[in-house]
Amino acid sequence: MDRRPGPSVRFKLTLSYAGFLMLAGVLLLAAVWVFLLRYVPERAMLINPDDRPTNGVFPVRSNLLDVFAPRAAAVLAFLLVIGLVGGWILAGRMLAPLTRITEATRTATSGSLSHRIRLPGREDEFRELADAFDAMLEQLEAHVAEQRRFAANASHELRTPLAVSKTLLDVARADPTSDAHDIIERLHSVNSRAIDLTEALLLLSRADQRSFSREAVDLSLLAEEATETLLPLAERRGVTIETSGDLAGTMGSPTLLLQLTMNLVHNAVVHNLPELGTVWVSTGVRPGTVVLTVENTGERIASQLVPTLTEPFQRGTERVHTDHAGIGLGLAIVERVTQAHDGTLTLTPRSEGGLRITVELPAAPPRSGG
């Protein structure tokens, strides 16, 4: 935004220091003047003959102003010079941290987010501002890096089905005798994957922007709906789904929270034991929060791998070689939806194999009676 040029803060502080010093000087001289007026006689007092002779001069009020005024003016002039020079130096020292913060801000504006202020010294308001700015830059740098990585991965994932479709079409055009039905089926599968990926990306964007209305939602009902929908898939893979829990009311988007639950249950079913696997879906209530827990059997997961499971397009080796590898956004969507609803997501590997995922959301406020 364009602004008209004005005096610097340092100049304003200098004038403030000098003005305060001049005001203090005026008040002090005024106090001295009142004191002199009170104790200096109006006329010269007669000397008693018995007193010792003196060569001193006794001031009287008639000539007091002539003696006091020039000296008071000199004192005020001295205070003015001291106030301006000292105020300029002190203001410069006080504003030095702000100058470093301003330079760091300009550096960040130019696109360099790796710069940090790291203001030395003991804690004060400027140090708190500098530390908060450094923390903001660190978060921005991490967020930008994540977005760039996400964009690169999304481009790669979107390019893959498009490249496969182009290859299939080139094969069909080069060989008119090829099986058209087989090509159509493969194109349908590739196109469905591209649509699923696009919808998942839109869902992620919607969750990040929090562009949704909130209403009362019961997680236990969403858990039942998700398990009923995915039950045929579980039966085909020999996985048993067990549900339990209490009513768990929260405020949020029914669509997003249903997608969250579906992703958790689908993830638990697909990444399970080949046969005789089990998925446990439960809901519960804690003080001030409601909890959705999805736990499954499966292969053991290394603890260092767990933090990467919610990163977009990050799949374990065992996921890539299955017929339900997914699009790599399942748990990433769960994490973003949880954050958009001010909740927490916890992933814990089970000692006997598999994963336990807990989503904790703020509980819905109690309904007022009447």
C-alpha positions in Angstrom: 0.0 0.0 0.0 1.3 3.4 -1.0 1.9 5.9 1.9 3.1 9.4 2.0 6.6 9.9 3.4 6.8 10.9 7.0 9.3 11.4 9.8 11.1 8.3 11.0 10.3 6.6 14.3 13.9 7.4 15.5 13.2 11.1 14.8 10.0 11.0 16.7 11.6 9.3 19.6 14.4 11.8 19.6 11.9 14.7 19.8 10.0 12.8 22.5 13.2 12.4 24.6 14.2 16.0 24.1 10.8 17.3 24.9 10.5 15.3 28.0 13.9 16.5 29.2 13.0 20.1 28.4 9.7 19.7 30.3 11.6 18.2 33.3 14.1 21.1 33.1 11.3 23.7 33.0 9.6 22.2 36.0 12.8 22.1 37.9 13.6 25.7 37.1 10.1 26.7 38.0 10.5 25.0 41.4 13.8 26.9 42.0 12.1 30.2 41.0 9.2 29.6 43.4 11.8 28.8 46.1 13.7 32.0 45.4 10.6 34.1 45.4 9.7 32.7 48.8 13.0 33.2 50.6 14.6 36.2 48.9 13.4 39.5 50.5 11.8 42.2 48.6 14.3 44.9 49.9 17.8 44.7 51.2 18.0 44.2 54.9 19.8 46.7 57.2 23.1 45.6 58.7 23.2 45.6 62.6 26.3 47.7 63.8 27.1 44.9 66.2 27.3 42.4 63.4 30.5 41.6 61.7 31.1 43.6 58.6 30.5 41.9 55.3 31.4 42.6 51.7 28.6 40.3 50.4 25.8 41.5 48.2 22.3 40.7 49.3 20.0 39.9 46.3 16.5 41.3 46.3 13.5 40.5 44.2 13.9 43.6 42.1 17.1 42.2 40.5 16.4 38.5 40.9 14.9 38.1 37.5 17.8 39.8 35.8 20.2 37.3 37.5 18.1 34.1 37.1 16.6 34.4 33.6 19.9 34.3 31.6 21.2 31.3 33.6 17.8 29.5 33.3 17.9 30.0 29.5 21.4 28.7 29.3 20.4 25.6 31.3 17.4 25.0 29.0 19.5 25.4 25.9 22.0 22.9 27.3 19.2 20.4 28.1 17.8 20.8 24.6 21.2 19.9 23.0 21.7 17.0 25.4 18.1 15.8 24.7 18.5 15.9 21.0 21.9 14.3 20.8 21.3 11.8 23.5 17.8 11.0 22.3 19.1 10.3 18.8 21.7 7.9 20.1 19.4 6.2 22.5 16.6 5.9 19.9 19.1 4.3 17.5 20.2 1.7 20.0 16.6 0.9 21.0 15.5 0.5 17.4 18.4 -1.5 16.2 16.6 -4.8 16.7 13.6 -3.5 14.8 15.9 -2.6 11.9 17.1 -6.2 11.8 13.6 -7.5 11.9 12.7 -5.1 9.0 15.6 -6.4 7.0 14.6 -10.0 7.6 11.1 -9.2 6.5 12.3 -7.7 3.3 14.5 -10.7 2.7 11.5 -13.0 3.2 9.4 -10.9 0.9 11.9 -11.4 -1.9 11.4 -15.2 -1.6 14.2 -16.2 0.8 12.5 -18.1 3.6 15.7 -19.6 5.0 16.9 -16.4 6.6 16.5 -16.2 10.4 16.9 -13.1 12.6 18.3 -14.9 15.7 18.3 -11.7 17.7 20.8 -12.0 20.6 20.3 -10.7 24.1 17.9 -11.2 27.0 14.2 -11.7 26.5 12.2 -8.5 25.9 9.5 -7.3 23.5 11.8 -7.1 20.5 13.3 -10.5 21.2 9.8 -12.0 21.5 8.8 -10.4 18.1 12.0 -11.7 16.5 11.5 -15.2 17.9 7.9 -15.3 16.7 9.0 -14.1 13.3 11.7 -16.8 13.1 9.1 -19.4 14.0 6.7 -18.1 11.4 9.5 -18.2 8.7 10.3 -21.8 9.7 6.6 -22.8 9.4 6.3 -21.0 6.1 9.5 -22.6 4.7 8.2 -26.1 5.7 4.8 -25.4 4.3 6.2 -24.1 1.0 8.5 -27.1 0.7 5.6 -29.5 1.4 3.5 -27.7 -1.2 6.2 -28.0 -3.8 6.7 -31.6 -3.0 3.0 -32.2 -3.1 2.6 -30.4 -6.4 5.5 -32.5 -7.9 4.0 -35.7 -6.7 0.5 -34.8 -7.8 1.8 -33.9 -11.3 3.6 -37.2 -11.4 0.5 -39.2 -10.2 -1.7 -37.4 -12.7 0.7 -37.8 -15.6 0.8 -41.6 -15.1 -2.8 -42.4 -16.0 -2.7 -39.9 -18.8 0.5 -41.5 -20.2 -1.1 -45.0 -19.9 -4.2 -43.8 -21.7 -2.2 -42.4 -24.5 -0.2 -45.6 -24.8 -3.3 -47.7 -25.0 -4.8 -45.4 -27.7 -1.6 -45.5 -29.7 -1.6 -49.3 -29.6 -5.3 -49.4 -30.7 -4.6 -47.0 -33.5 -1.5 -48.9 -34.7 -3.2 -52.3 -34.5 -6.8 -52.2 -35.7 -7.1 -55.9 -35.0 -6.4 -55.5 -31.3 -9.0 -56.5 -28.7 -11.2 -53.4 -28.4 -13.0 -54.7 -25.4 -9.8 -55.3 -23.4 -8.5 -51.8 -24.3 -11.8 -50.2 -23.3 -11.7 -52.0 -19.9 -8.1 -50.9 -19.3 -9.0 -47.3 -20.3 -11.9 -47.4 -18.0 -9.7 -48.5 -15.1 -7.1 -45.9 -15.8 -9.7 -43.2 -16.2 -11.4 -44.2 -12.9 -8.1 -43.9 -11.1 -7.5 -40.4 -12.6 -11.0 -39.3 -11.4 -10.4 -40.7 -8.0 -7.1 -38.9 -7.7 -8.6 -35.6 -8.9 -11.5 -35.9 -6.4 -9.0 -36.6 -3.7 -7.0 -33.6 -4.5 -10.1 -31.4 -4.5 -11.1 -32.9 -1.1 -7.6 -32.1 0.2 -7.9 -28.5 -1.0 -11.4 -28.2 0.6 -10.1 -29.5 3.9 -7.1 -27.2 3.9 -9.2 -24.1 3.2 -11.9 -25.1 5.8 -14.5 -24.0 3.3 -17.3 -26.1 4.8 -20.2 -25.5 7.1 -20.3 -27.3 10.5 -23.2 -29.3 11.8 -23.8 -32.0 14.4 -22.3 -35.3 13.4 -22.3 -38.7 15.3 -19.1 -40.6 14.6 -20.7 -43.9 15.6 -23.2 -43.6 12.7 -20.4 -42.7 10.3 -18.5 -45.8 11.5 -21.5 -48.0 10.9 -22.0 -46.6 7.4 -18.3 -47.0 6.5 -18.2 -50.6 7.7 -21.4 -51.5 5.8 -20.1 -50.0 2.6 -16.7 -51.7 2.8 -18.0 -55.0 4.1 -18.0 -56.7 0.6 -14.4 -55.7 0.1 -13.5 -57.1 3.5 -15.3 -60.4 2.8 -13.4 -60.8 -0.5 -10.1 -60.3 1.3 -11.0 -62.6 4.2 -11.0 -59.7 6.8 -13.5 -59.4 9.7 -14.8 -56.0 10.8 -15.9 -55.5 14.4 -17.6 -52.3 15.5 -18.3 -51.1 18.9 -18.6 -47.9 21.0 -20.9 -45.2 22.2 -22.5 -42.2 20.6 -19.8 -39.7 19.8 -21.2 -36.3 18.7 -19.0 -33.6 17.3 -19.4 -30.5 15.0 -18.1 -30.6 11.5 -18.8 -31.6 7.9 -20.6 -34.9 7.5 -19.2 -35.4 4.1 -15.6 -34.8 5.1 -15.9 -36.9 8.3 -17.5 -39.7 6.4 -14.6 -39.6 3.9 -12.2 -39.7 6.9 -13.9 -42.8 8.4 -14.1 -44.5 5.0 -10.4 -43.9 4.4 -9.5 -45.3 7.8 -11.6 -48.4 7.4 -10.5 -49.0 3.8 -6.9 -48.6 4.8 -7.3 -51.1 7.6 -9.0 -53.6 5.3 -6.5 -53.4 2.4 -3.3 -53.3 4.5 -4.1 -56.4 6.5 -3.3 -60.0 6.6 -4.0 -61.9 3.4 -6.5 -64.2 5.3 -8.1 -64.2 8.7 -7.4 -60.5 9.2 -9.4 -58.3 11.6 -10.4 -54.7 11.8 -11.7 -53.1 15.0 -13.7 -49.9 14.7 -14.8 -48.1 17.9 -16.0 -44.8 19.1 -15.8 -43.3 22.5 -16.2 -40.2 24.6 -13.5 -38.4 26.6 -13.7 -35.2 28.7 -14.3 -32.5 26.1 -13.6 -34.8 23.1 -14.9 -37.7 21.1 -12.6 -40.5 19.7 -12.7 -42.7 16.6 -10.3 -45.6 16.7 -9.6 -48.0 13.8 -7.2 -50.8 14.5 -6.2 -53.7 12.3 -4.0 -56.7 12.2 -1.2 -57.0 9.6 2.5 -57.0 9.1 4.7 -55.2 11.6 5.4 -51.6 10.8 8.7 -50.0 11.8 8.3 -47.1 14.1 10.4 -44.8 11.8 8.0 -45.5 9.0 4.8 -44.4 10.9 5.4 -40.6 10.5 5.6 -40.9 6.7 2.3 -42.7 6.4 0.3 -39.5 6.4 2.5 -37.8 3.7 0.8 -37.5 0.3 1.7 -40.2 -2.2 3.9 -42.1 0.3 3.2 -45.8 0.1 5.0 -48.7 1.8 6.6 -51.3 -0.4 3.8 -53.8 0.4 1.2 -51.3 -0.8 2.5 -50.8 -4.3 2.4 -54.4 -5.2 -1.2 -55.0 -4.3 -4.3 -54.6 -6.4 -5.7 -52.0 -4.0 -2.6 -49.8 -3.9 -4.9 -46.7 -3.8 -3.9 -43.2 -4.8 -1.6 -42.5 -1.9 -3.8 -39.9 -0.4 -5.9 -41.9 2.1 -4.2 -41.1 5.3 -3.1 -37.7 4.0 -6.8 -36.8 3.6 -7.5 -38.2 7.1 -4.8 -35.9 8.6 -6.0 -32.8 6.7 -9.7 -33.4 7.6 -8.7 -34.0 11.3 -6.7 -30.7 11.3 -9.6 -28.8 9.7 -11.8 -30.0 12.5 -9.3 -28.9 15.2 -8.6 -32.5 16.1 -5.6 -34.7 16.6 -4.5 -37.8 14.7 -2.4 -40.5 16.3 -0.8 -43.5 14.6 0.6 -46.3 16.7 2.1 -49.5 15.4 0.8 -52.6 17.2 3.5 -54.9 18.7 1.8 -57.9 17.2 1.5 -56.3 13.8 -0.8 -53.8 12.1 -1.7 -50.3 13.1 -3.9 -48.4 15.5 -5.2 -45.0 14.3 -7.0 -42.7 16.7 -8.8 -39.5 15.7 -9.8 -37.2 18.5 -12.2 -34.3 17.8 -13.8 -31.7 20.0 -17.1 -32.9 21.4 -20.3 -31.2 20.3 -21.6 -28.7 22.9 -24.5 -30.0 24.9 -28.0 -29.1 23.6 -29.8 -26.6 25.8 -33.0 -27.9 27.2 -36.4 -26.6 26.2 
